[in-house]
Amino acid sequence: MLQPPVFPFRWVGLLLVFELWVLVFVFQSMIYGCDRIAWRLLGYHRKTRYVRRGDCARTGLCCRTLGIELPESWVRRPRVVAFFQRWYALVHNFQPIGPPQGRLLPLSCGYLRDGRTCGVYPFRPKLCREYPQVGLFGKVELHRGCGYWFVERSKLWTFEERLLREQHEAERREYSRAAGGAMDGLT
């Protein structure tokens, strides 16, 4: 006896998979578009005064002492602070390391390994991926010994930028010597 061909059913399955991929593509495009609109509204499309230079020195300082900035009115409310401490602990594994200091909520990353490496590097939070983010109106204060540094946009590709880089590297080497064996991978 002859069996009916399975050929048409295969195309129906492929068509459904294709439609699913189109739906996913449209959804991702909408998210990307909304993200771009939000960046435009927040002013992130403008060029900043400072430009980030350098690379991660893998000191682990930024992971041991994170600072999440909260509005002043929120910091005065203990329940709101407790909520954000629990939120960051649950979502990002950032553990609170003390009470708020000014507007900053001090946290420590629970994924930091002994060798100053990230345990979830490919899946790290956006905060970690963009560190240190350049502010629109000023330069970011970094930990001493950090491999990143900032230069004014007007001084890019000049001799002054090279001098600033040499000064930064000298300060970083001096800090690593002063810190002793805790940062032996920096020199």
N, C-alpha and C positions, 0 to 999 in steps of 0.2 A: 504494500500500500504506500502511496505517496503521502508524504507529510507536507503540510502547508509551509511555505518559506517563512523564516523568522525575520526576514529582511526588513519589513515595514516597522516591526516593533523596535528594532535597534535604532532606527532613525528617530522614532518618537522619544526614546531615552536620550539620544544625543541632542535633540532639539530642546528638551527640558533642561539639560545641563547647560546648554548654550544660553538659554533664557535666564537661568540662575546666575551665570557669570555676567550677563548684561546688567541684571539687577544689582549685583554687587558692585560693578563698575560705576553705575549711576549713583549708587549710595555713597561710594568713596569720593566721587567727584563732587557731590553735594557737600560732604564734610570738608573737603579741601577748599571749595569755594567759600563756605561759611568761615573757615579759618582765615582765609585771605581777607575777607571783608572785616573780620574782627581785628586783624593786624592793621588794616588801613584806618579803622576807626580809632584804635589806640595809638596810632602814630608811629608804628614800628617800621613803616616803609621809608621814613626819613633817615637820612644818613646821620649817624651819631657823631659827636665831637671827638670821641676817643675810639681807637681801634684796638682790638685784642691781638696780642702777639704772644709767641712762645708756645710751649707744649706742657703737658702734664708732667710733673716731676715725680709723681707717684709717692708722695710723702704721706698721704692718707689724712692730712690735716683737715681738708675740706669735708671728709667723711666723718671724722670724729667730732667736729664742731660745726654743725649746720646751723644756720640762722634763718628761720622763716619769719618774714616781716608781716605783722598784723596791724590793723588800724588801732590807733590809740584807744578809741572807745571800746574795742573788743578786749584789749589787754586788761582793762580795769574790771572785767567781769570774770570771776574765777570759773564759772560753769562753761563759758565760751572757750577759755584757755584749756580747760580739761577736755572739752569736746575735740578741739584741734589736736591736742596731744594724743588722744585715743585714735582720732582719724588717721594721723600720720603714722602711728604705730601699726594700725591695722592694714592700711592701704600700701604704705611704702616701707614698713619695718624701720621707721625712724623712731628711736626711743628717746623720751624726754630726759634731759640731763640737768634739769634744775628749773627754777621759776623764771618767768619772762625777765629779760634784761632790756628795759626800755620798751621798744616796740618789737624786739626780736624774741622769738620762741626758740631757745637752744635745744637742739636735737643731735642725736648721734645715729649713724647708719648701722643697722644690725647685719648688713651683708659684707662688711669689711672683714677681710681675712687677715691672718697673722702676717702675711708677706706684703701688706699694704695694697692688696688687689681686691677688686670687686667680685663678689661671689655670683652676681647676676648681671655681669657687664653687658651682654647683648640685650637684656631686658630691663636695664636700669631706668628709673623714672626720668621724666622730661627735665626736671630740675637738675639732675646730675648730667644729662646729656648736653645741656646748654651752659653748664658752669664754665667759667664765670660769664654771665650775660652782660653785655655792654649796656649801660644805662643811657637814656636819651640825653640827659642833661649833665652828666658828671661821670667821673670814673669810679670804678668799683674798688673798694678796699679789699685787698687780698691778704691771706695768711703769709707771714714771713716764711720764706723758703718755697713759696709757690713758683712753679715754672712759668706761669702766665704773667704778663705785664701789659700795660696799656701805653699807647703813644697817641698824641694828638694827630688828627687826620691831616692837619696842615704840615706836619713834620714827617709824613710818610716818605720813605725812600730818600731821605736826606742823611747827611753826615751826622746831624744831631740825633737821628733815630739810632744810628749805629753806636753813638756814645751812650745813649740811654740803655741800649741792650747790653753793652759791656758793663755798665754800672749795675744793672739788674743782676747779671750773672755773677759779678763780684760779691754783691750783697747776699745772693743765694748761697754761694760757696762758703762765705763767712758764717752764715747762719747754720749751714749744715755742719761745719766744724765745731761751732759753739754748742750745737745740739748733741754732739757726740755720736755714738754708735747707733742712735735711734734712726738716723737718716743716712746711713752709710752708702746708699745707692745714689746719692745726689752728686757726689764729687767726681 
